Amino acid sequence: MDNGVVILGSGIAGISTGYHLGKNKSIIYEKCKTYGGLCNSFLVNGFLFDTAIHMSFTNIDKCKKLFDQTKHFVQNPEPYNYYYGHWLKHPVQNNLYNLPNDDKIRAIIDFVNKPKQKNSFDNYEEWLISNYGSYIAEKFPIIYTKKYWTIEAKKLGTNWIDKRMYKPTLKEVLHGSFEEITNNVYYAKEMRYPKKGGFKEFLKPMIPNLKIEFNKEAVFIDTKKKSVEFSDSSQSYYNSLVSSIPLPEIIKIMKDVPLNVRNAAKELLSTSVALISVGFNKIIDAKSTWIYIYDEDILAARAYFPHLKSINNVPKGCSSIQFEVYYSKYNPLDISDDLLKENIVNYIVKMKLANINDIIFIHTKREQYANVVFENDIYRNREIVSNYLKEVGIISTGRFGEWDYFWSDQSFMSGMRAANEIINFNI
């Protein structure tokens, strides 16, 4: 489309932007062969997997009404944690029941003697110790932080936490140490997932009125000429440009970007993820729909069971699991896919999830951008890059466009805001 609205990226934010602009009001260019971004789903030997766990728990009315157009299952979230042979309900801090008594005593003593609460904290490690005591903090979330965020907790900020980390009372810690049945305090009370087609199906109601061109990777943007060039040598001119491209990547392909902006973009940190998807020839014993893993010698930080999200994700009589291994420039994953598979298979057996003979296949897939990392300099660097893009007339949207820890519904709303900004400007 020449001299119209151009949207770069067809993840949920880009699709939401086009959807809220209305029919024939924009064109979306997508570098891949299908839409969805991190909300995409993929098939391996008749087994359906998502790009990491993905379930909807939105309470945002506009998003929920749209997602509810897709037939879906509903389940109560009851995740588990795996810790050196012990299975603990989530969150760990008020579900210590299955730990050895000595560990529980240490955890309780340290919780009672934790530092006095403050109104603000210098870093995430300080927040964890202040809220949980040293033992729980050091054995669980501090270890998980290194596996999931790929940096030490003391280098991570705290603004992202919101309701994600539960803060128990002493009564709850004691009760969870001596009673197996505890109240479910997970931040979401209901999880929804499409009956067929994977998480991507939730996006389908937005697609019919959209014009999307695939295999169109943007390689050069000239904001003065208001043009975008693509890897196939084609070109498009725009009046308005919306981008869900990760901030470090869009800066690389822009002309005449000031040095301070380029440097700020380079400093923005994100994780990548290796997805190890496994199909089984029987229904394996799964504790819950997803699990968190604290053993440091198990490369994966988290895993989920697609067959528990929907029975239609696997052939009849089969089951599946997908492990998530996170890495970044501060914690690289410098091993081959074969060694990665070997680590996962060894621990499938060690965790008593299944035997080697139960495995039909092991599939690996790597995604360059998984999560935004809230290291201490993120806010300064993000502001520099975001302000520059606004100055040159580019509207950024989505998790990596706004460079924030957005869930799918928040990315949906980010796309809606981008559309409204264009609509209001043109009134």
C-alpha positions, 0 to 999 in steps of 0.5 A: 500500500502506498501512502496509507498505514503500514504495519510491520509485524503480524503478532497479536499487537500488529494484528490488533492495530489493523483490526481496530483501524478497520477493513482496508485501512492498512496493510501488514507486512510479515517477515515469516510465512504465517501470522501470530508471532509468539502467539503462533502454533506449529505442528510436529508429526501430528502433535500441536505445540505453541511457542511457549506456554500461552494460555489466556486469563484476560479480564480486559473486556474488549480482549475477552469478548474477542477471544470468547468468539473461539470455542475454548476449554477453561481450567483452574491454574494449579501449576507445580514446581520441581525441586531436586526430586520434590514436587511442590505446589505453586507458589513455593513460598506458601507450599513447602509441605513436600520439602524435608523437615530440615528445609522447612524449618530453615525456610520458616526461621528465615521467613520470620527473621527476614529484613524489615519491609521497605517502600522501595528496593534497589533490585529484585534480589533485595525484594525477594529476601525482604519478602520471603527470607534468605532460604526461600529466596535463594533456593527458589526465585533467585535460582529461577531468575538466572534460568528464566531472565538469564541474569542475577536477581541483583541486576534485575529491577522490580517494576515488572513484578506487579501481582506476579509474585505472591507475598504470603503471611507467616500463617500461610507459610506455616499452614503450607508447611504442615498441610498439603491442601492450601488455598490457590493464590495464583494471580490468575483464577481461570485459564482459557485455551482454544479447543482446536488449533492452538493458542493462535486460534484466539487471533483468528476472528481479527484476520478476515478483514486484514490484508497481510503480505508474508515473507516480507522482511523490512530491511531499510526504513527512510523516515524522511521519504516515508518508505520501507524497503523489504528483503525481496527488493520491493518498497512501500510508502506510508503516511503512518508507520506502526512497528512491532519490530523489536526496538534494537532491530528497527534501529538497525534498519533506519537511516541517519539514527543518532549515535546515542540512540543506536547505543541505547538500543544496543543496551536493551536486553532480551532473552531468547528461548529454545523450545524442546517439544516432545511427543509420547506414545502414551499418556504420561503422568503429568502433575499439572498443565505447566511446571517450574524447574529449579534444578540448576543442572536441568537447562529448562526453566519451565515446561508445559503439557500441550495435551492437558491444554487441549486433548486435540493437541495430540493424536489419540492415546498420546501426550506431549511436553514442551520445555523452555530453555532461556538464554541471552548474551549474558548467559549464552546457550553454546551447545548443539541441539543434539546436546540440548535434546540429550539434557532434556531426555535425561531429565524426563527420565530422572523426573519420572515423567516418562521412559526413553521408549515412550518418546516418539520424537524430540523437536527443537526450535529457537526464538530470538526474542522471548522476553524483555529483561528489566535490568537496571538501565532499561528505563533510560535506554527504552526512553531514549529509543522510544522518544526518537521513534516518536520524533520520526513518526513511528508508532511502536506497539507490542511487547518488543515495540513498547519493550515491556513485559506484556501478556497477550491481552496487553499486547492486544491493547497496545495494538488498539492504542496504536490504531486509536493514535492514528485515527485521532490524528486523522480526525 
